[in-house]
């Protein structure tokens, strides 16, 4: 026990006597010091004494479409940590092919008395979906926040990245490198983030390369699935049309694009440049390290929790969309276009 006290005291930067007072629930310890000791317990893997464990303020559901794309676990981790710090217990519910639907997961969470629900890339992002499900949920008195996607008819707070700005960043970067045939690989057209990326990409290419909207749509945009295989198929089609650079709507698609290039005997970035989207965990360590648009996951996750807790607390946030600016992260998968003069 003495060894443990010493470890905890060193981690917290306090005396062993102070640690002992906190663990025994004795008075006379400043709140900040008490928090430092409890944080040290967590960091070192010790369980907090039962009397010091924070009572749960309730369950909060988090519904994601899948966990294979690493951006979803990353967002879930940010949201889960933020909820835990506020005394809530996150409940992660994931849709899987052939498994539970979003509606079934929602019903399950409501039946368990959750305090609120955060939806990530759900049916609210699908322009073909029936949005009345969210009004029914509101009528049940369950607060909720919607991440990635916007539906003007749904009375709720939305959290989104600026997809149009993201495409402008990617196109501007590639044009500066001398590329004049830039393709866009993305998911099905019915999703709001896809439509916004198309808008941003089309505007940037039109303004910077002088192509018409018709040319861009016919020659430079390819829809597929948000998977590695989807990116491979879309990039293959774009390369056949002479593209020397491909912007992908997810990092997983970008890895597929790199695979497609290699199958053709091309080198990335010598022969073709590839830009991803998300800046998923570990994506900096691919071969080559991926140039990508970093989705502001920490800011978005924390905003989703803050907004939901305001809803739960009876002081709802404005029922509008909170839009977060992404950033371009340049790594090794983009370079000068073949035979081009960068910056010309």
C-alpha positions as CSV (number, residue, x, y, z in Angstrom):
1,X,0.0,0.0,0.0
2,X,2.9,2.4,0.8
3,X,4.3,1.7,-2.7
4,X,1.0,2.5,-4.2
5,X,0.7,5.8,-2.2
6,X,4.1,6.8,-3.3
7,X,3.2,6.1,-7.0
8,X,0.0,8.0,-6.7
9,X,1.6,10.9,-4.9
10,X,4.4,11.2,-7.5
11,X,1.8,11.1,-10.3
12,X,-0.4,13.7,-8.7
13,X,2.5,15.9,-7.5
14,X,1.3,15.9,-3.9
15,X,2.4,14.3,-0.6
16,X,1.5,10.8,0.4
17,X,-0.4,12.2,3.4
18,X,-2.5,14.2,1.0
19,X,-3.2,11.1,-1.1
20,X,-4.2,9.3,2.1
21,X,-6.6,12.0,3.1
22,X,-8.3,11.9,-0.3
23,X,-8.6,8.1,-0.4
24,X,-10.1,8.1,3.1
25,X,-12.5,10.9,2.3
26,X,-11.1,13.3,4.9
27,X,-11.8,17.1,4.7
28,X,-9.1,19.8,4.3
29,X,-8.1,19.0,0.7
30,X,-8.6,21.6,-2.0
31,X,-11.0,20.5,-4.8
32,X,-8.3,20.8,-7.5
33,X,-5.9,18.7,-5.5
34,X,-8.6,16.1,-4.9
35,X,-9.2,15.9,-8.6
36,X,-5.5,15.5,-9.3
37,X,-5.3,12.6,-7.0
38,X,-8.3,10.9,-8.5
39,X,-6.9,11.5,-12.0
40,X,-3.7,9.9,-10.9
41,X,-5.6,6.8,-9.7
42,X,-7.2,6.6,-13.2
43,X,-3.9,7.0,-15.0
44,X,-2.2,4.4,-12.9
45,X,-5.0,1.9,-13.4
46,X,-6.2,1.8,-9.7
47,X,-9.9,1.6,-9.0
48,X,-11.3,4.5,-7.1
49,X,-12.7,3.7,-3.6
50,X,-16.4,3.1,-3.8
51,X,-17.2,6.2,-1.8
52,X,-15.3,8.4,-4.3
53,X,-16.9,7.0,-7.4
54,X,-19.1,9.6,-9.1
55,X,-22.7,8.6,-9.4
56,X,-23.9,8.3,-13.0
57,X,-26.0,11.1,-14.2
58,X,-27.6,8.7,-16.6
59,X,-27.0,6.8,-19.9
60,X,-26.4,8.6,-23.2
61,X,-26.8,6.6,-26.4
62,X,-24.3,7.0,-29.3
63,X,-25.4,5.5,-32.6
64,X,-22.8,5.0,-35.3
65,X,-23.1,3.4,-38.8
66,X,-20.1,1.1,-38.3
67,X,-16.7,0.8,-36.7
68,X,-14.6,-0.5,-39.6
69,X,-13.8,3.1,-40.7
70,X,-11.4,4.2,-37.9
71,X,-12.9,7.7,-37.9
72,X,-16.0,6.4,-36.1
73,X,-14.2,4.8,-33.2
74,X,-12.1,8.0,-32.9
75,X,-15.2,10.2,-32.7
76,X,-16.9,7.7,-30.3
77,X,-13.8,7.9,-28.0
78,X,-14.0,11.7,-27.9
79,X,-17.7,11.7,-27.2
80,X,-17.4,8.9,-24.6
81,X,-14.7,10.6,-22.7
82,X,-16.5,13.9,-22.7
83,X,-19.7,12.3,-21.4
84,X,-17.8,10.4,-18.7
85,X,-16.2,13.6,-17.5
86,X,-19.7,15.0,-17.0
87,X,-20.8,11.9,-15.0
88,X,-22.8,10.2,-17.8
89,X,-22.3,6.7,-19.1
90,X,-22.0,6.3,-22.9
91,X,-23.8,3.4,-24.5
92,X,-22.3,2.7,-28.0
93,X,-24.8,1.2,-30.5
94,X,-23.5,0.2,-33.9
95,X,-25.3,-0.6,-37.0
96,X,-24.0,-3.6,-39.0
97,X,-25.1,-5.1,-42.3
98,X,-27.9,-7.5,-41.5
99,X,-28.0,-6.4,-37.9
100,X,-30.0,-3.8,-36.0
101,X,-31.3,-0.7,-37.9
102,X,-31.0,2.8,-36.6
103,X,-34.7,2.7,-35.7
104,X,-34.3,-0.5,-33.7
105,X,-31.2,0.8,-31.9
106,X,-33.1,4.0,-31.1
107,X,-36.0,2.1,-29.7
108,X,-33.7,-0.1,-27.6
109,X,-31.9,3.0,-26.1
110,X,-35.2,4.7,-25.4
111,X,-36.6,1.6,-23.7
112,X,-33.5,1.7,-21.4
113,X,-34.3,5.2,-20.3
114,X,-31.3,7.1,-21.9
115,X,-31.0,10.8,-21.1
116,X,-30.3,11.6,-24.7
117,X,-28.9,10.2,-28.0
118,X,-26.1,11.4,-30.3
119,X,-26.5,10.2,-33.9
120,X,-23.4,10.0,-36.1
121,X,-23.8,9.8,-39.9
122,X,-27.3,8.4,-39.5
123,X,-30.4,8.6,-41.6
124,X,-30.5,12.3,-41.1
125,X,-27.7,12.5,-43.6
126,X,-29.7,10.5,-46.2
127,X,-31.8,12.8,-48.4
128,X,-34.0,9.9,-49.4
129,X,-34.9,8.9,-45.8
130,X,-38.1,9.7,-43.9
131,X,-37.2,12.4,-41.3
132,X,-40.4,12.0,-39.3
133,X,-38.6,9.4,-37.1
134,X,-36.7,12.3,-35.5
135,X,-39.9,14.3,-34.8
136,X,-41.4,11.2,-33.2
137,X,-38.3,10.9,-31.0
138,X,-38.6,14.5,-30.0
139,X,-42.3,14.0,-29.2
140,X,-41.2,11.3,-26.7
141,X,-39.2,13.9,-24.9
142,X,-35.7,12.4,-25.7
143,X,-33.1,15.1,-26.4
144,X,-30.8,14.3,-29.4
145,X,-28.0,15.8,-31.5
146,X,-27.2,14.9,-35.1
147,X,-23.6,14.7,-36.3
148,X,-22.5,14.7,-40.0
149,X,-25.5,15.6,-42.2
150,X,-28.2,18.2,-42.2
151,X,-32.0,18.0,-42.7
152,X,-33.7,21.5,-42.7
153,X,-37.0,20.0,-41.6
154,X,-35.6,18.4,-38.4
155,X,-35.9,20.5,-35.3
156,X,-32.5,19.7,-33.7
157,X,-28.9,20.8,-33.3
158,X,-26.5,19.6,-36.1
159,X,-22.7,19.3,-35.9
160,X,-20.9,19.1,-39.2
161,X,-17.5,19.7,-40.8
162,X,-17.3,22.2,-43.6
163,X,-17.3,19.8,-46.5
164,X,-17.3,22.5,-49.2
165,X,-14.3,24.2,-47.6
166,X,-12.5,20.8,-47.4
167,X,-12.8,20.3,-51.1
168,X,-11.5,23.9,-51.8
169,X,-8.4,23.1,-49.6
170,X,-7.7,19.9,-51.5
171,X,-8.2,21.3,-55.0
172,X,-6.1,24.4,-54.2
173,X,-3.3,22.3,-53.0
174,X,-3.3,20.1,-56.1
175,X,-3.6,23.0,-58.5
176,X,-0.6,24.6,-56.8
177,X,1.3,21.4,-57.5
178,X,0.5,21.8,-61.2
179,X,-2.3,19.2,-61.6
180,X,-5.0,20.1,-64.1
181,X,-6.9,16.8,-64.2
182,X,-8.2,16.3,-60.6
183,X,-10.8,13.6,-59.9
184,X,-13.2,13.2,-56.9
185,X,-14.1,9.8,-55.5
186,X,-16.9,9.7,-53.1
187,X,-20.0,7.8,-51.8
188,X,-23.6,7.6,-53.0
189,X,-25.1,10.9,-54.2
190,X,-28.1,10.8,-51.8
191,X,-26.0,11.7,-48.7
192,X,-25.7,15.4,-47.6
193,X,-21.9,15.3,-47.0
194,X,-21.5,13.9,-50.6
195,X,-23.6,16.6,-52.1
196,X,-21.7,19.3,-50.2
197,X,-18.3,17.9,-51.3
198,X,-19.5,17.9,-54.9
199,X,-20.6,21.5,-54.6
200,X,-17.2,22.6,-53.1
201,X,-15.2,20.5,-55.5
202,X,-17.1,21.8,-58.6
203,X,-16.8,25.4,-57.6
204,X,-13.1,25.1,-56.8
205,X,-12.3,23.3,-60.1
206,X,-14.5,25.7,-62.1
207,X,-12.8,28.8,-60.6
208,X,-9.2,27.5,-60.6
209,X,-9.1,25.4,-63.8
210,X,-11.8,27.0,-65.9
211,X,-13.8,23.8,-66.6
212,X,-17.6,23.9,-66.9
213,X,-19.9,22.2,-64.4
214,X,-21.0,19.7,-67.1
215,X,-17.3,18.7,-67.8
216,X,-16.6,18.3,-64.1
217,X,-19.7,16.1,-63.5
218,X,-19.1,13.9,-66.5
219,X,-15.4,13.5,-66.3
220,X,-14.0,14.2,-62.8
221,X,-16.6,12.9,-60.3
222,X,-17.0,9.1,-59.6
223,X,-19.4,7.7,-57.0
224,X,-18.7,4.4,-55.2
225,X,-18.8,3.0,-51.7
226,X,-17.1,4.4,-48.6
227,X,-14.7,1.4,-48.5
228,X,-11.2,0.5,-49.6
229,X,-12.7,-1.4,-52.5
230,X,-15.0,1.5,-53.3
231,X,-12.1,3.9,-53.5
232,X,-10.1,1.4,-55.7
233,X,-13.0,1.1,-58.2
234,X,-13.6,4.9,-58.3
235,X,-10.0,5.8,-58.6
236,X,-9.5,3.2,-61.4
237,X,-12.4,4.9,-63.4
238,X,-10.9,8.4,-62.8
239,X,-7.4,7.3,-63.9
240,X,-8.8,5.9,-67.1
241,X,-10.1,9.4,-67.8
242,X,-6.6,10.9,-67.4
243,X,-6.7,12.2,-63.8
244,X,-3.3,12.7,-62.3
245,X,-4.7,13.4,-58.9
246,X,-7.6,12.0,-56.9
247,X,-9.4,13.5,-54.0
248,X,-11.2,10.9,-51.9
249,X,-14.1,11.4,-49.5
250,X,-12.6,9.2,-46.8
251,X,-9.1,7.9,-45.9
252,X,-10.3,4.3,-46.5
253,X,-11.2,5.3,-50.1
254,X,-7.8,6.9,-50.5
255,X,-6.0,3.7,-49.5
256,X,-8.1,2.0,-52.2
257,X,-7.0,4.6,-54.7
258,X,-3.3,4.0,-53.8
259,X,-3.9,0.3,-54.4
260,X,-5.6,1.0,-57.7
261,X,-2.6,3.0,-58.8
262,X,-0.1,0.3,-57.9
263,X,-2.1,-2.3,-59.7
264,X,-1.6,-0.2,-62.8
265,X,2.1,0.0,-62.2
266,X,1.9,3.6,-61.1
267,X,3.8,5.2,-58.2
268,X,2.2,7.5,-55.6
269,X,3.0,10.4,-55.7
270,X,5.4,10.3,-58.6
271,X,2.7,9.3,-61.2
272,X,-0.5,10.2,-59.4
273,X,-1.3,12.2,-56.2
274,X,-4.0,11.0,-53.7
275,X,-5.7,13.1,-51.0
276,X,-7.9,11.5,-48.3
277,X,-10.5,12.9,-45.9
278,X,-10.8,12.5,-42.1
279,X,-7.1,12.1,-41.0
280,X,-8.1,8.8,-39.3
281,X,-5.8,7.3,-36.6
282,X,-2.6,5.7,-38.0
283,X,-3.2,7.2,-41.4
284,X,0.1,9.2,-41.1
285,X,1.9,5.8,-41.1
286,X,0.7,4.4,-44.4
287,X,3.0,4.0,-47.4
288,X,3.3,6.7,-48.4
289,X,2.0,8.8,-45.5
290,X,-1.4,10.1,-46.7
291,X,-2.0,13.8,-47.5
292,X,-5.6,14.3,-46.1
293,X,-8.2,16.8,-45.0
294,X,-8.3,16.6,-41.2
295,X,-11.8,16.4,-39.8
296,X,-12.0,18.4,-36.6
297,X,-13.0,15.3,-34.6
298,X,-12.2,16.6,-31.0
299,X,-14.0,19.9,-31.5
300,X,-17.0,18.2,-33.1
301,X,-17.3,15.5,-30.5
302,X,-17.0,17.9,-27.6
303,X,-19.5,20.2,-29.2
304,X,-22.0,17.3,-29.7
305,X,-21.8,16.5,-26.0
306,X,-22.0,20.1,-24.8
307,X,-25.0,20.7,-27.0
308,X,-26.7,17.5,-25.9
309,X,-26.2,18.3,-22.2
310,X,-27.7,21.7,-22.8
311,X,-30.7,20.0,-24.3
312,X,-30.9,17.6,-21.3
313,X,-30.5,20.5,-18.9
314,X,-33.5,22.3,-20.3
315,X,-31.6,25.1,-22.0
316,X,-31.6,23.9,-25.6
317,X,-28.9,25.1,-28.0
318,X,-30.2,27.0,-31.1
319,X,-31.8,24.5,-33.5
320,X,-29.3,25.1,-36.3
321,X,-26.1,23.7,-37.7
322,X,-22.7,24.2,-36.0
323,X,-20.1,24.0,-38.8
324,X,-16.4,23.2,-38.0
325,X,-13.5,24.1,-40.3
326,X,-11.3,21.2,-41.5
327,X,-7.6,21.6,-42.3
328,X,-5.2,20.3,-45.0
329,X,-2.5,18.0,-43.7
330,X,0.2,17.6,-46.3
331,X,2.2,14.4,-46.2
332,X,3.8,12.1,-48.8
333,X,1.0,11.1,-51.1
334,X,0.9,14.3,-53.2
335,X,3.6,15.8,-55.4
336,X,3.9,17.8,-58.6
337,X,1.8,16.7,-61.5
338,X,3.6,14.7,-64.3
339,X,5.4,17.1,-66.6
340,X,3.9,20.1,-64.7
341,X,5.4,23.3,-63.3
342,X,4.1,23.7,-59.8
343,X,2.7,27.1,-59.0
344,X,2.7,28.2,-62.6
